Amino acid sequence: MEYTTAMTALIAEYPVEVIEKVTDPVHGIAAKLSFLPKIAQMKEALEAELEPYRKAWLAEYEKRKALPRYTPPKRTPEEIEEVRRIASSWSKQA
């Protein structure tokens, strides 16, 4: 695989925010190396920059997982019948 194709395929797997930080010419990987980065070096830099995002995503996931789940209200037979009646009147109009 050609270098440009391989690098593009690798970079495409990461969020834009991570790509922008890693490819920044002043603070990114280009400022730390004398030559073009190898694919492995770029992957390592992307993974390192992604880690804070992963931690934040995981924390948000755990927070949301701990929230009480929504349970729809129980409907009475009369309410269910009313919904069916309204729905059938819609289908007759169409």
C-alpha positions in Angstrom: 0.0 0.0 0.0 1.3 3.4 -0.9 2.3 5.7 2.0 -0.3 8.4 1.3 -3.1 5.8 1.0 -2.1 4.1 4.2 -1.8 7.4 6.1 -5.2 8.5 4.8 -6.8 5.3 5.8 -5.3 5.5 9.3 -6.2 9.1 9.9 -9.8 8.6 8.6 -10.4 6.3 11.6 -10.1 9.2 14.1 -12.3 12.1 15.1 -11.5 15.5 13.5 -10.4 17.1 16.8 -7.8 14.4 17.3 -6.5 14.7 13.7 -6.3 18.5 13.9 -4.2 18.2 17.1 -1.8 15.5 15.8 -1.3 17.2 12.4 -0.9 20.7 13.7 2.4 21.9 12.2 3.5 23.8 15.4 2.4 21.5 18.2 1.7 18.2 16.4 3.8 15.2 15.3 5.5 17.3 12.5 7.0 19.5 15.1 8.6 16.5 16.9 10.1 14.6 13.9 12.7 15.5 11.3 11.1 13.3 8.6 7.7 12.2 7.6 6.2 10.0 10.4 6.0 6.3 9.8 2.5 4.8 9.9 3.2 3.3 13.4 4.4 6.7 14.7 1.3 8.4 13.4 -0.9 5.7 14.9 0.9 6.1 18.3 0.4 9.9 18.2 -3.3 9.6 17.3 -3.9 7.0 20.0 -2.2 9.2 22.6 -4.3 12.2 21.6 -7.5 10.1 21.5 -7.0 8.8 25.1 -8.5 11.8 26.9 -11.5 11.6 24.6 -12.0 7.9 25.3 -11.9 8.6 29.1 -14.5 11.4 28.7 -16.7 9.1 26.5 -16.4 6.3 29.0 -17.3 8.6 31.9 -20.3 9.9 30.1 -21.4 6.4 29.2 -21.1 5.3 32.8 -23.0 8.4 34.0 -25.8 7.8 31.5 -25.9 4.1 32.3 -26.5 4.9 36.0 -29.5 7.1 35.2 -32.9 5.6 35.8 -34.4 4.1 32.7 -37.6 5.5 31.2 -40.6 3.3 31.7 -43.7 4.3 29.7 -46.9 4.7 31.8 -49.3 1.8 32.0 -52.3 2.4 29.8 -55.8 1.4 30.8 -57.8 -0.8 28.4 -59.9 2.3 27.7 -56.9 4.4 26.7 -55.6 1.6 24.5 -59.0 1.3 22.8 -59.1 5.1 22.3 -55.7 5.1 20.6 -56.8 2.2 18.3 -60.0 4.1 17.4 -58.0 7.2 16.5 -55.4 5.3 14.5 -58.1 3.4 12.6 -59.8 6.7 11.7 -56.5 8.0 10.3 -56.0 4.9 8.1 -59.6 5.3 6.7 -58.7 9.0 5.8 -55.6 8.0 3.8 
